């Protein structure tokens, strides 16, 4: 066990491990509740993780947000969106999660826009923003995202979330890799990490949120960035 006396110790109400959209949104929710929140991530916020992986072209077009908010046509609805997901998944999707996604997507999009998230304008000026068809969709509910300066395919999502978390006082520790969780009496009470200078850091927390992404780098070919290495699986 690491001797905490030889390490830097940080105490926080909520420790969020990861730096993508899931981590940033978790930090927003926790900090908005009044809790002290610390995010730790291996690289720089807004410049790492699968959420911000470069995918833009010369027109600064990123990916698309799927929302049955009526912009694509009167025939669309959260129920139609849900049916599209389940049909495309061919029995492999979690029905409960698909329902949450289809029902909450319009509201979450409005929330993000209120925080500065940018969407591509409708070139015809008939709708609030551009909507088109995406793979497997029966209705044009794909709202194009304006890519950010680093080419992130989800545009300004992480930046918008990070700015909101910062307004609530979230502490962000960049260049920090979590190497183990601290478990006491069956409860996770923090984490052990190492920064880019090789220092061992101890994080003590009342709650720990894991948002470290997948493990795409275990495969020889992948669209994921190099920092998606399955750290969360390894330490859980």
C-alpha distance (Angstrom), angle and dihedral (degrees) to the residues before:
residue distance angle dihedral
X1 . . .
X2 3.81 . .
X3 3.78 115.4 .
X4 3.80 104.2 -119.5
X5 3.80 90.2 -157.7
X6 3.79 88.7 69.0
X7 3.79 93.8 48.4
X8 3.76 138.6 70.7
X9 3.79 109.4 -104.3
X10 3.81 123.8 -151.1
X11 3.79 122.7 -172.0
X12 3.79 123.0 -159.0
X13 3.78 139.2 154.5
X14 3.80 93.8 -125.3
X15 3.80 127.3 22.1
X16 3.81 115.1 -160.7
X17 3.80 114.9 -164.4
X18 3.80 112.5 -158.0
X19 3.78 139.7 41.1
X20 3.79 108.4 -130.3
X21 3.78 131.2 96.0
X22 3.81 94.7 -75.4
X23 3.79 91.6 52.4
X24 3.80 93.9 44.8
X25 3.81 93.1 47.7
X26 3.80 90.0 49.1
X27 3.79 89.3 52.2
X28 3.81 90.7 50.8
X29 3.80 92.7 52.0
X30 3.79 94.7 45.1
X31 3.80 95.7 45.1
X32 3.81 92.5 45.5
X33 3.80 88.3 58.4
X34 3.79 89.6 60.6
X35 3.80 98.2 -101.6
X36 3.80 122.0 134.6
X37 3.80 106.8 -112.8
X38 3.80 133.4 -164.1
X39 3.81 123.6 -170.9
X40 3.80 119.0 -160.2
X41 3.79 121.3 -167.8
X42 3.78 137.2 167.0
X43 3.79 97.4 -125.4
X44 3.80 136.1 11.9
X45 3.78 123.2 -44.8
X46 3.79 108.8 -106.5
X47 3.80 92.8 15.9
X48 3.79 103.5 68.4
X49 3.76 143.1 49.7
X50 3.78 132.0 48.8
X51 3.82 93.6 -71.3
X52 3.78 92.0 64.8
X53 3.81 98.5 35.6
X54 3.84 110.2 141.2
X55 3.77 112.4 -99.5
X56 3.79 105.8 140.4
X57 3.77 129.1 120.1
X58 3.79 131.3 -150.9
X59 3.81 90.2 -75.2
X60 3.82 92.0 61.1
X61 3.80 91.7 -117.7
X62 3.77 117.0 154.1
X63 3.79 128.9 179.9
X64 3.79 125.9 -59.1
X65 3.80 136.3 -101.6
X66 3.79 113.2 -133.1
X67 3.81 111.5 -139.4
X68 3.80 129.5 153.2
X69 3.80 92.3 -147.2
X70 3.79 98.7 137.2
X71 3.80 96.0 -99.7
X72 3.79 90.8 109.3
X73 3.78 96.5 49.4
X74 3.78 145.3 -58.4
X75 3.81 92.7 -90.7
X76 3.80 92.9 66.9
X77 3.79 125.9 90.1
X78 3.81 139.4 153.3
X79 3.81 87.3 -95.5
X80 3.81 91.8 55.7
X81 3.80 89.5 46.1
X82 3.81 90.0 52.1
X83 3.80 91.5 49.5
X84 3.81 90.3 51.0
X85 3.81 91.1 52.5
X86 3.78 94.3 48.7
X87 3.80 93.4 45.4
X88 3.81 93.2 49.6
X89 3.81 91.7 46.0
X90 3.81 92.2 57.5
X91 3.79 92.4 -147.2
X92 3.81 96.5 -42.8
X93 3.83 99.1 100.7
X94 3.78 126.8 94.9
X95 3.81 100.5 -115.2
X96 3.81 93.6 -154.1
X97 3.79 92.9 52.9
X98 3.81 92.1 44.0
X99 3.79 89.6 54.6
X100 3.80 92.4 50.2
X101 3.81 90.2 48.9
X102 3.79 95.6 49.4
X103 3.81 95.3 43.2
X104 3.81 99.5 43.1
X105 3.80 100.4 36.6
X106 3.85 96.9 89.9
X107 3.80 92.8 49.5
X108 3.80 93.3 45.5
X109 3.80 90.2 50.5
X110 3.80 91.7 54.1
X111 3.79 88.9 48.1
X112 3.81 92.2 52.5
X113 3.80 92.2 47.0
X114 3.78 88.6 54.0
X115 3.79 87.9 56.6
X116 3.81 94.1 51.4
X117 3.81 103.6 -87.0
X118 3.82 109.7 154.7
X119 3.80 128.3 -138.2
X120 3.79 129.1 -173.6
X121 3.80 113.6 -94.8
X122 3.78 120.3 -116.4
X123 3.83 103.8 -103.8
X124 3.82 89.8 -145.7
X125 3.79 93.3 49.3
X126 3.81 92.4 -132.7
X127 3.80 97.0 115.6
X128 3.81 135.4 36.7
X129 3.80 89.4 -105.0
X130 3.77 142.2 -11.0
X131 3.81 118.4 -68.0
X132 3.80 125.0 -173.9
X133 3.77 142.9 157.0
X134 3.78 121.5 -75.8
X135 3.79 129.5 -167.3
X136 3.82 113.0 -59.5
X137 3.82 93.8 -0.1
X138 3.80 119.3 134.3
X139 3.82 91.7 -161.5
X140 3.85 133.0 43.4
X141 3.81 97.6 -106.8
X142 3.82 98.8 134.5
X143 3.81 109.2 117.2
X144 3.79 110.2 -161.4
X145 3.80 117.9 -126.7
X146 3.79 123.1 -138.9
X147 3.80 106.1 -123.4
X148 3.79 118.9 -124.2
X149 3.81 128.2 -122.5
X150 3.82 93.0 -86.1
X151 3.79 93.1 51.0
X152 3.77 96.4 -108.9
X153 3.78 109.1 174.8
X154 3.81 92.8 -138.0
X155 3.76 91.8 54.7
X156 3.77 120.4 -146.3
X157 3.80 94.8 -14.0
X158 3.80 98.3 112.8
X159 3.79 92.9 40.6
X160 3.81 90.9 51.9
X161 3.80 92.3 48.0
X162 3.80 92.7 44.4
X163 3.80 91.5 51.8
X164 3.79 90.2 50.9
X165 3.81 92.1 48.7
X166 3.79 89.4 48.8
X167 3.80 90.5 54.5
X168 3.79 87.4 60.2
X169 3.81 93.1 49.0
X170 3.81 102.1 -101.7
X171 3.81 112.9 170.7
X172 3.82 113.9 -135.5
X173 3.81 119.8 -157.3
X174 3.81 110.1 -168.7
X175 3.79 126.4 -168.3
X176 3.80 91.9 33.3
X177 3.81 123.8 129.7
X178 3.79 118.5 -163.1
X179 3.80 109.6 -137.9
X180 3.80 102.0 177.0
X181 3.78 143.7 3.3
X182 3.79 123.0 -120.6
X183 3.80 110.1 -127.5
X184 3.78 121.2 -176.5
X185 3.81 124.3 177.2
X186 3.78 89.9 -12.7
X187 3.81 94.8 -52.1
X188 3.80 128.9 107.1
X189 3.79 106.7 -123.9
X190 3.77 101.8 170.2
X191 3.77 145.1 -47.5
X192 3.78 144.5 -92.6
X193 3.79 115.5 -129.1
X194 3.79 143.3 171.1
X195 3.78 125.8 -140.8
X196 3.79 127.3 -145.5
X197 3.81 90.2 -92.2
X198 3.79 91.4 59.1
X199 3.80 95.2 -107.0
X200 3.78 118.1 147.1
X201 3.80 112.5 -128.3
X202 3.79 129.3 -166.0
X203 3.80 120.2 -151.9
X204 3.80 118.6 -165.3
X205 3.80 115.9 -165.2
X206 3.78 142.1 163.5
X207 3.81 89.3 -138.8
X208 3.80 133.6 19.5
X209 3.81 123.2 -156.8
X210 3.80 117.5 -162.1
X211 3.82 113.8 -152.0
X212 3.79 101.0 151.3
X213 3.79 100.3 134.1
X214 3.77 127.6 -132.8
X215 3.78 137.4 -49.9
X216 3.79 102.7 -106.1
X217 3.81 93.1 143.7
X218 3.80 89.7 72.4
X219 3.80 86.2 76.8
X220 3.83 122.8 72.7
X221 3.81 91.6 -132.4
X222 3.79 122.6 41.6
X223 3.80 142.4 145.4
X224 3.81 90.3 -141.5
X225 3.83 123.6 101.3
X226 3.78 122.3 -103.7
X227 3.79 95.7 -99.8
X228 3.82 94.4 64.0
X229 3.79 93.7 96.5
X230 3.80 105.3 141.7
X231 3.80 96.1 -103.4
X232 3.79 92.3 152.1
X233 3.79 92.6 54.8
X234 3.79 90.8 48.8
X235 3.79 96.8 52.4
X236 3.81 100.3 35.8
